[in-house]
Amino acid sequence: MAAPVGVVTGLHAELRVLQKAVGETPYALCAGASSARAAELAEHLSDAGASGLISFGVAGGLAPGLQPGDLVVAERLITGAGEDYAADGAWLERITAEAKTRGLALLSGPMLGSDQAIRGPEAKRQAHVESGALAVDMESHAVARVAAAQGLPFLAIRAVADSAQRALPQAAQGIIGPDGRPRTARLMLGLCRRPWEIRSLPALRRDFRRALDALGKAATTLWKPLFGGL
């Protein structure tokens, strides 16, 4: 029997989407939107015998035209520090072929890894121009780094939750706890300081739901080549 694939998510909601699609598994763990924690969990999964590592969750769009709910699979993961980690070619080919066969729209290209959120349109535009990346997240580069160190195949599949034109509200920054769940009290405190930002939350919530729905569709449509073992 093939060894299981290890999966790291950033948010508890992403983990729940995965569990709903493929069932409960000790090989899927939530990093709580922390690059350092993502690396620790990836190392744990490697030590536990995972045959490969996947970063699974939402991302911020960097390329113009990407919309909430668009799915991106990384051809490689790059960072501002010059790191460059290629996705496993055979795994990537299986995923893209299955997506095409099943009629699932799946974009492929470079993705950017960042330890901090990239919030505003200008910062996103600059990140895209400098890196050429389609999207950015805070866990995939840490998982890719561990996979490279351990000699494991790596893949990142992400759904866009906010477009390149959207500015993320400052009040929502840093509200994710170590368990990957939002800390409501911290959000409310931020909104007390910046009450005008409350107007942006309904659209943010709607687009996040679109991204989760897209992740769920990807997990159920591609579950065998994604999570069926290597």
DALINVEN-V457976 format. One record per residue. N is the residue number from 1. PHI is phi in whole degrees, 0 to 359 (NA if undefined). OMEGA is omega in radians with two decimals (none if undefined). Layout:
# DALINVEN-V457976
n = {N | N}
phi = {PHI | PHI}
omega = {OMEGA | OMEGA}
This chain:
# DALINVEN-V457976
n = {1 | 2 | 3 | 4 | 5 | 6 | 7 | 8 | 9 | 10 | 11 | 12 | 13 | 14 | 15 | 16 | 17 | 18 | 19 | 20 | 21 | 22 | 23 | 24 | 25 | 26 | 27 | 28 | 29 | 30 | 31 | 32 | 33 | 34 | 35 | 36 | 37 | 38 | 39 | 40 | 41 | 42 | 43 | 44 | 45 | 46 | 47 | 48 | 49 | 50 | 51 | 52 | 53 | 54 | 55 | 56 | 57 | 58 | 59 | 60 | 61 | 62 | 63 | 64 | 65 | 66 | 67 | 68 | 69 | 70 | 71 | 72 | 73 | 74 | 75 | 76 | 77 | 78 | 79 | 80 | 81 | 82 | 83 | 84 | 85 | 86 | 87 | 88 | 89 | 90 | 91 | 92 | 93 | 94 | 95 | 96 | 97 | 98 | 99 | 100 | 101 | 102 | 103 | 104 | 105 | 106 | 107 | 108 | 109 | 110 | 111 | 112 | 113 | 114 | 115 | 116 | 117 | 118 | 119 | 120 | 121 | 122 | 123 | 124 | 125 | 126 | 127 | 128 | 129 | 130 | 131 | 132 | 133 | 134 | 135 | 136 | 137 | 138 | 139 | 140 | 141 | 142 | 143 | 144 | 145 | 146 | 147 | 148 | 149 | 150 | 151 | 152 | 153 | 154 | 155 | 156 | 157 | 158 | 159 | 160 | 161 | 162 | 163 | 164 | 165 | 166 | 167 | 168 | 169 | 170 | 171 | 172 | 173 | 174 | 175 | 176 | 177 | 178 | 179 | 180 | 181 | 182 | 183 | 184 | 185 | 186 | 187 | 188 | 189 | 190 | 191 | 192 | 193 | 194 | 195 | 196 | 197 | 198 | 199 | 200 | 201 | 202 | 203 | 204 | 205 | 206 | 207 | 208 | 209 | 210 | 211 | 212 | 213 | 214 | 215 | 216 | 217 | 218 | 219 | 220 | 221 | 222 | 223 | 224 | 225 | 226 | 227 | 228 | 229 | 230}
phi = {NA | 294 | 292 | 290 | 271 | 269 | 234 | 243 | 247 | 264 | 239 | 296 | 298 | 293 | 299 | 295 | 300 | 297 | 297 | 296 | 279 | 240 | 95 | 293 | 207 | 287 | 265 | 236 | 225 | 252 | 266 | 66 | 54 | 231 | 297 | 297 | 293 | 300 | 295 | 300 | 291 | 297 | 295 | 299 | 294 | 297 | 296 | 280 | 102 | 300 | 275 | 191 | 232 | 239 | 259 | 227 | 166 | 261 | 211 | 268 | 287 | 244 | 284 | 302 | 97 | 291 | 238 | 306 | 99 | 292 | 260 | 232 | 247 | 282 | 284 | 204 | 244 | 239 | 229 | 294 | 274 | 95 | 289 | 211 | 241 | 280 | 291 | 295 | 297 | 293 | 295 | 299 | 295 | 296 | 296 | 292 | 294 | 295 | 299 | 296 | 297 | 269 | 72 | 262 | 289 | 218 | 272 | 234 | 167 | 289 | 237 | 256 | 254 | 220 | 285 | 235 | 293 | 259 | 268 | 264 | 304 | 292 | 296 | 292 | 300 | 295 | 297 | 292 | 298 | 286 | 252 | 75 | 287 | 283 | 207 | 222 | 212 | 252 | 240 | 300 | 293 | 292 | 293 | 298 | 298 | 293 | 302 | 296 | 294 | 265 | 70 | 254 | 295 | 227 | 212 | 231 | 233 | 223 | 250 | 292 | 253 | 212 | 284 | 295 | 273 | 265 | 264 | 283 | 297 | 297 | 296 | 270 | 284 | 71 | 266 | 276 | 279 | 300 | 274 | 85 | 259 | 291 | 265 | 300 | 298 | 292 | 297 | 297 | 296 | 296 | 288 | 296 | 279 | 226 | 297 | 296 | 284 | 298 | 295 | 274 | 291 | 302 | 292 | 297 | 295 | 298 | 289 | 296 | 296 | 300 | 295 | 296 | 298 | 294 | 298 | 298 | 295 | 296 | 295 | 284 | 285 | 249 | 301 | 292 | 288 | 282 | 242 | 280 | 97 | 241}
omega = {-3.13 | 3.09 | -3.11 | 3.05 | 3.09 | -3.09 | 3.07 | 3.02 | 3.08 | -3.04 | 3.10 | 3.13 | 3.09 | 3.11 | 3.14 | 3.08 | 3.13 | -3.12 | 3.10 | -3.10 | -2.99 | 3.14 | 3.11 | 3.12 | 3.07 | -3.13 | 3.03 | -3.01 | -3.09 | -3.06 | 3.13 | 3.10 | -3.13 | 3.10 | -3.13 | 3.13 | 3.10 | 3.11 | 3.12 | -3.12 | 3.10 | 3.09 | 3.09 | -3.14 | 3.08 | 3.13 | -3.13 | 3.05 | 3.12 | -3.12 | 3.12 | -3.09 | 3.10 | 2.91 | -2.97 | 3.11 | -3.14 | -3.12 | 3.01 | 3.12 | 3.07 | -3.11 | 3.08 | 3.10 | 3.08 | -3.08 | 3.09 | -3.10 | 3.07 | -3.12 | -3.13 | 2.99 | -3.03 | 2.94 | 3.04 | -3.14 | -3.11 | 3.10 | 3.09 | 3.12 | 3.09 | 3.08 | -3.12 | -3.08 | -3.13 | 2.98 | 3.11 | -3.02 | -3.11 | 3.13 | 3.12 | 3.14 | 3.12 | -3.13 | -3.07 | 3.11 | 3.13 | 3.11 | 3.13 | 3.13 | -3.08 | 3.11 | 3.13 | 3.13 | -3.07 | 3.11 | 3.08 | -3.12 | 3.13 | 3.02 | -3.11 | 3.02 | -3.12 | 3.09 | -3.14 | 3.10 | 3.03 | -2.83 | -2.92 | 3.13 | -3.12 | 3.10 | 3.11 | 3.13 | -3.13 | 3.12 | 3.13 | -3.14 | -3.07 | -3.02 | -3.02 | -3.08 | 3.10 | -3.03 | -3.09 | 2.99 | -2.98 | -3.11 | -2.94 | -3.11 | 3.11 | 3.10 | 3.13 | 3.14 | 3.12 | 3.13 | 3.13 | -3.12 | -3.08 | -3.14 | -3.11 | 3.02 | -3.06 | 3.06 | 3.04 | 3.06 | -2.99 | 3.05 | -3.13 | 3.12 | 3.09 | -3.08 | 3.13 | -3.09 | -3.05 | 3.01 | 3.10 | -3.13 | -3.13 | -3.13 | -3.11 | -3.13 | 3.05 | -3.11 | -3.12 | 3.13 | -3.14 | 3.11 | 3.12 | 3.12 | 3.11 | 3.09 | -3.01 | -3.10 | 3.13 | 3.09 | -3.12 | 3.09 | 3.11 | 3.14 | 3.04 | -3.14 | -3.09 | -3.00 | 3.14 | -3.10 | -3.12 | -3.13 | -3.09 | -3.01 | 3.13 | 3.13 | 3.11 | 3.12 | 3.14 | -3.10 | 3.07 | 3.11 | 3.08 | 3.13 | 3.12 | 3.11 | 3.12 | 3.08 | 3.12 | 3.11 | 3.12 | -3.10 | -3.13 | -3.12 | -3.02 | -2.96 | -3.08 | 3.12 | 3.11 | -2.92 | -3.03 | 3.13 | -3.09 | none}
